[in-house]
């Protein structure tokens, strides 16, 4: 899961056709931080995800749904996965 946030952020940025500089200006996130998020060297904070989703024109639910689909399994941050009996 180390690259999944990076890939998801890059995917949505490219989908709307904006550069990192343009996303930075619209979101209030510095371009250097956005670059680190996209190369996987930094994990986003909740506030950062909310800001990016607002610029991307999607809900956080859509953002995480894309991550889940891209990874091929269900993400569940509230409850750890339980082994099957």
N, C-alpha and C positions, 0 to 999 in steps of 0.2 A: 504494500500500500504506500510505499515511499514516493512514488511518482504519480499517484492517482489524483491528488489535488492539483499538481502541476499540469497534468494532461487535461483535466477538466477546465481549469482556468483558461488555458491556451485555446482549447476547443471553442468555448463560448466567445472569447475575444475575437478569434478568427471568423466565427459565424456572423458576427455583426460587422466585420470588416474594419476594425479600428486598430490602430497601433498601440503599443504600450504607453507611449507619451499621451495619446488621446484618452485612453482609459484612465491614466494617472490624473489628468486634468479634470475629468468628469467625476472621478470617485474620491479624490482627495488623498489617494494612496501614492506615495512617491514612486517615480519610475524605477528607481533602483530596488525598492521593495518588491514591486510587481515583477521585475526581472528575476529576483531571487525566488519568488513564488512559482514562476513558470519554469525555472530550471530545477526546482525541487530542493533547493538548499534551505528553504524556509517554509514552515507550516503556517497557514493563515490563522489568524485569530477570528473569533466569531464575528466581531465588528467588521473585519475585512471582508468576510464572505458576504455579509449583508450589503455592504457597499458595492461589491462587485455585482451581486445579483441585481441590484437596483439599476446599475448601468447596463447590464446585459438584458434587462427587461424580463427577467424570470424570477420565480419564487425560489426560496431556499430549498423547498421541497423538490422542485424541478432539478436544481443543481445536484442534490444528493441522489435523486432518482437516476440521473445520467451517470453519476459515479458508480452506483450500484450496477446498472446495466453494463457499464464498461468493464467492471471487475468480474461480472458473471455471478455474483452472489449478493445476498441481502445485507445491507449495512444496518446495524442496530446499535446505536450509541447508548441507549438507555439500559438495555439488558444484555449481559454477555451471553454468547451462544451456549446453550446447554447441550451436552452430549446426548445423543439418542440412546434410548434404553434398548 
